[in-house]
Amino acid sequence: MVVTEFVSAVPIIPAQHVEASTAWYRDQLGFDVFHTEREYGIVGRGETWIHFWGPSGIAPEESNTMIRVGVRGIDDLYRDCQARAIVHPNAPLKEQPWGFREFAVRDNDGNLVTFFEPPAGYDPRSDE
C-alpha cells in the first residue's frame, strides 16, 4: 500500500501591495524574495514559504488573516523582532498551555504571524 507523506503547507495571504509585502518579510524577518509581480508574490526562509495575493483591498486594521510558522531557535528570532519593534503588544514570547513557546507580529498588511517552537522532543507523528 502506498502511503502519502504530507511535507508542507503554504499559506497564501492578502497583500495590499505585493511588492511592499515581500519587501517587509525580507527586511523585517529575513526571508528571501523569490517572485514578485503586481498580483502575486513568494517569499521563503528555510523550509517555510509564504505566498501573497493582491491587491487585496483589505485595510490592515480590518485584516483577520492569521498564520502560524514553526521555528527552531525562537529566542533569537524574538530578540530580533523586539529590536525591530514589530512584536505584537498582546503577544509577547510565552509558553502556552499546550507546551509550545510562541509570540506574534503583525505584518504591514495587518496579517497576524505567530511564530512557535514545540517543546524539546516533541514528535507530531507520535501516537501519545
C-alpha positions as CSV (number, residue, x, y, z in Angstrom):
1,M,0.0,0.0,0.0
2,V,1.3,3.4,-0.9
3,V,1.3,6.0,1.9
4,T,1.3,9.6,1.1
5,E,3.5,11.8,3.3
6,F,2.4,15.4,3.7
7,V,5.6,17.6,3.8
8,S,4.4,21.2,3.9
9,A,1.5,23.6,3.7
10,V,1.9,27.1,2.2
11,P,-0.4,29.9,3.2
12,I,-1.5,32.4,0.6
13,I,-2.2,35.7,2.4
14,P,-3.6,39.0,1.3
15,A,-1.4,42.0,0.5
16,Q,-2.4,45.5,-0.4
17,H,0.8,45.9,-2.4
18,V,2.6,42.6,-3.1
19,E,6.0,44.2,-3.7
20,A,5.8,46.1,-0.4
21,S,4.7,43.0,1.4
22,T,7.5,40.8,0.1
23,A,10.0,43.6,0.9
24,W,8.6,43.7,4.5
25,Y,9.2,40.0,5.0
26,R,12.7,40.3,3.6
27,D,13.6,43.4,5.6
28,Q,11.9,42.6,8.9
29,L,12.1,38.8,9.1
30,G,15.0,37.8,6.8
31,F,13.0,36.0,4.1
32,D,14.3,35.7,0.6
33,V,12.1,37.1,-2.1
34,F,11.6,34.5,-4.9
35,H,9.0,36.1,-7.0
36,T,7.1,39.4,-7.2
37,E,4.6,40.7,-9.6
38,R,1.6,43.1,-9.2
39,E,-0.8,40.3,-8.2
40,Y,1.3,37.5,-6.7
41,G,4.5,37.2,-4.6
42,I,6.5,34.4,-2.9
43,V,9.0,34.6,0.0
44,G,10.8,31.8,1.7
45,R,13.2,31.1,4.6
46,G,14.5,27.7,5.4
47,E,11.6,25.2,4.6
48,T,9.0,27.9,5.1
49,W,7.2,29.6,2.2
50,I,4.6,32.3,2.2
51,H,2.7,33.4,-0.9
52,F,0.8,36.7,-1.3
53,W,-2.1,37.7,-3.5
54,G,-3.2,41.2,-4.2
55,P,-4.0,43.9,-4.4
56,S,-6.3,42.7,-1.6
57,G,-8.3,45.9,-0.9
58,I,-8.3,44.8,2.8
59,A,-7.2,47.6,5.1
60,P,-4.5,46.5,7.6
61,E,-6.8,47.3,10.6
62,E,-9.5,45.1,9.0
63,S,-7.4,42.0,8.4
64,N,-8.5,38.8,10.1
65,T,-5.8,36.7,8.4
66,M,-3.6,34.6,10.8
67,I,-0.8,32.2,10.0
68,R,1.4,30.1,12.3
69,V,5.1,29.4,11.5
70,G,7.1,26.8,13.3
71,V,10.7,27.7,14.1
72,R,13.8,26.3,15.9
73,G,15.6,29.0,17.9
74,I,12.6,31.1,18.8
75,D,14.6,33.2,21.4
76,D,16.9,34.6,18.8
77,L,14.0,35.4,16.5
78,Y,12.1,37.0,19.3
79,R,15.1,39.2,20.3
80,D,15.5,40.3,16.6
81,C,11.8,41.2,16.3
82,Q,11.9,43.1,19.6
83,A,14.9,45.1,18.4
84,R,12.8,45.9,15.2
85,A,9.8,46.8,17.4
86,I,7.5,44.5,15.5
87,V,6.3,42.2,18.3
88,H,2.6,42.4,18.7
89,P,1.9,44.2,22.1
90,N,-0.6,41.5,23.1
91,A,1.6,38.5,22.0
92,P,5.0,38.5,23.7
93,L,7.0,35.3,23.9
94,K,5.5,32.9,26.4
95,E,4.8,29.2,26.9
96,Q,1.3,28.2,26.0
97,P,-0.8,25.7,28.0
98,W,-0.1,23.1,25.2
99,G,3.7,23.5,25.8
100,F,4.6,25.5,22.7
101,R,6.5,28.7,23.1
102,E,5.2,31.4,20.8
103,F,4.9,35.1,20.0
104,A,3.3,37.1,17.2
105,V,3.9,40.0,14.9
106,R,1.5,41.9,12.6
107,D,2.9,42.4,9.1
108,N,2.5,45.6,7.1
109,D,-0.9,44.3,5.8
110,G,-2.2,43.6,9.3
111,N,-1.9,39.8,9.0
112,L,-1.1,38.2,12.3
113,V,2.0,35.9,12.1
114,T,2.5,33.7,15.1
115,F,5.9,32.0,15.5
116,F,6.0,28.9,17.6
117,E,8.5,26.3,18.8
118,P,7.4,23.0,20.2
119,P,8.9,21.6,23.3
120,A,12.2,19.6,23.0
121,G,11.5,16.0,22.0
122,Y,8.0,16.8,20.6
123,D,7.1,14.5,17.7
124,P,3.8,15.2,16.0
125,R,3.8,11.7,14.5
126,S,3.8,10.0,17.9
127,D,0.5,8.4,19.0
128,E,0.9,9.5,22.6
